[in-house]
């Protein structure tokens, strides 16, 4: 087992100047934990998110995040499926009040039942990214 320590600057509890909220930290998984097919799909979806939202994202599909509860009130989250993780990241990326960062972590293969249907879920996530970018009114309450 590896233990990683991180500087308190990204995840620290100190208030931020200028009214900015606390940061969102998104782990970047160990690429060895994925099959070649999943690596390819993750690359395509991460590139799509990066291009569509003008910010480099190394792992758009990671379902792990760390953030302060106070930033949730400003997020417009509509997804409850596979795109939920992407939407959390997008909302953090587009908010001028949120600092966004990715941290590399050890992330091993999933144990137990795999719930992912790679082709169906991948195309649905890509469609979600396009809809979120070009049809934001579809997400208005």
C-alpha positions as CSV (number, residue, x, y, z in Angstrom):
1,X,0.0,0.0,0.0
2,X,1.3,3.4,-0.9
3,X,0.6,6.5,1.1
4,X,0.6,9.8,-0.6
5,X,0.8,13.2,1.2
6,X,-0.2,16.4,-0.4
7,X,0.5,20.0,0.4
8,X,-2.2,21.7,2.4
9,X,-2.3,24.5,-0.2
10,X,-4.7,22.7,-2.5
11,X,-6.9,21.1,0.0
12,X,-6.3,23.4,3.0
13,X,-8.8,25.0,5.2
14,X,-7.6,28.6,5.0
15,X,-10.1,31.1,3.6
16,X,-9.3,32.3,0.1
17,X,-9.0,36.0,-0.8
18,X,-11.3,37.9,-3.1
19,X,-14.4,36.0,-2.2
20,X,-13.3,32.8,-4.0
21,X,-14.6,29.5,-2.6
22,X,-12.6,26.6,-1.6
23,X,-11.0,24.4,-4.3
24,X,-12.2,21.3,-6.0
25,X,-9.6,18.6,-6.2
26,X,-10.1,15.7,-8.7
27,X,-7.9,12.6,-8.4
28,X,-6.3,11.4,-11.7
29,X,-6.3,7.6,-11.6
30,X,-3.4,5.3,-12.3
31,X,-3.6,4.5,-16.0
32,X,-2.5,0.9,-15.4
33,X,-5.8,0.3,-13.7
34,X,-7.8,0.5,-17.0
35,X,-8.1,-1.6,-20.0
36,X,-6.8,-0.3,-23.4
37,X,-10.5,0.2,-24.5
38,X,-11.2,2.2,-21.3
39,X,-8.0,4.3,-21.7
40,X,-9.0,5.2,-25.2
41,X,-12.5,6.2,-24.2
42,X,-11.3,8.2,-21.3
43,X,-8.8,10.0,-23.5
44,X,-11.5,10.9,-26.1
45,X,-13.9,12.1,-23.4
46,X,-11.2,14.0,-21.5
47,X,-10.1,15.7,-24.8
48,X,-13.7,16.5,-25.6
49,X,-14.3,18.1,-22.2
50,X,-11.0,20.0,-22.5
51,X,-11.7,21.4,-25.9
52,X,-15.4,22.2,-25.2
53,X,-14.8,24.0,-21.9
54,X,-11.4,25.5,-22.6
55,X,-9.5,23.9,-19.8
56,X,-7.2,20.8,-19.8
57,X,-8.7,17.9,-17.9
58,X,-6.6,14.7,-17.7
59,X,-9.3,12.4,-16.3
60,X,-12.9,13.6,-17.0
61,X,-14.3,10.2,-16.0
62,X,-12.9,9.9,-12.4
63,X,-15.8,9.6,-10.0
64,X,-13.7,10.9,-7.1
65,X,-13.7,14.6,-6.0
66,X,-13.0,16.7,-3.0
67,X,-14.7,20.0,-2.5
68,X,-16.3,22.2,0.1
69,X,-20.0,21.9,0.5
70,X,-20.4,25.6,0.1
71,X,-19.7,25.5,-3.6
72,X,-22.7,23.1,-4.2
73,X,-25.2,26.0,-3.9
74,X,-23.8,27.6,-7.0
75,X,-23.7,24.4,-9.1
76,X,-26.4,23.5,-11.5
77,X,-26.3,19.7,-11.4
78,X,-29.0,17.9,-13.4
79,X,-27.3,14.5,-14.1
80,X,-27.9,11.5,-12.0
81,X,-26.2,8.9,-14.1
82,X,-22.8,8.4,-15.6
83,X,-22.5,12.1,-16.6
84,X,-22.9,13.2,-12.9
85,X,-19.1,13.1,-12.4
86,X,-18.5,15.1,-15.6
87,X,-21.1,17.7,-14.6
88,X,-19.5,18.3,-11.2
89,X,-16.2,18.9,-12.9
90,X,-17.7,21.2,-15.6
91,X,-19.5,23.3,-13.0
92,X,-16.3,23.7,-11.1
93,X,-14.4,24.5,-14.3
94,X,-16.8,27.2,-15.5
95,X,-17.2,28.9,-12.1
96,X,-14.9,31.9,-11.5
97,X,-15.3,31.4,-7.8
98,X,-13.8,27.8,-7.8
99,X,-10.2,26.7,-8.1
100,X,-10.0,23.4,-9.9
101,X,-7.1,21.0,-9.7
102,X,-6.3,17.4,-10.4
103,X,-4.1,15.2,-8.2
104,X,-2.6,11.9,-9.3
105,X,-3.5,9.0,-7.0
106,X,-3.1,5.3,-6.9
107,X,-6.4,4.0,-8.3
108,X,-6.7,0.3,-8.7
109,X,-9.1,-1.8,-10.8
110,X,-12.7,-2.1,-9.6
111,X,-13.5,-5.1,-7.6
112,X,-16.9,-6.7,-8.0
113,X,-19.5,-6.1,-10.7
114,X,-18.6,-3.7,-13.5
115,X,-21.6,-1.4,-14.1
116,X,-20.1,0.3,-17.2
117,X,-21.3,-0.4,-20.7
118,X,-18.3,1.2,-22.5
119,X,-19.8,2.1,-25.9
120,X,-23.3,3.1,-24.7
121,X,-22.0,5.1,-21.7
122,X,-19.2,6.6,-23.7
123,X,-21.5,7.9,-26.4
124,X,-24.0,9.1,-23.8
125,X,-21.3,11.0,-22.0
126,X,-20.1,12.6,-25.2
127,X,-23.6,13.6,-26.1
128,X,-24.0,15.1,-22.6
129,X,-20.8,17.1,-23.0
130,X,-22.0,18.6,-26.3
131,X,-25.5,19.3,-24.8
132,X,-24.0,20.9,-21.7
133,X,-21.7,23.1,-23.8
134,X,-24.0,24.2,-26.7
135,X,-27.5,23.8,-25.1
136,X,-27.1,25.0,-21.5
137,X,-30.8,26.1,-21.5
138,X,-31.6,22.4,-21.6
139,X,-30.3,22.3,-18.0
140,X,-32.1,25.3,-16.7
141,X,-34.5,24.7,-13.9
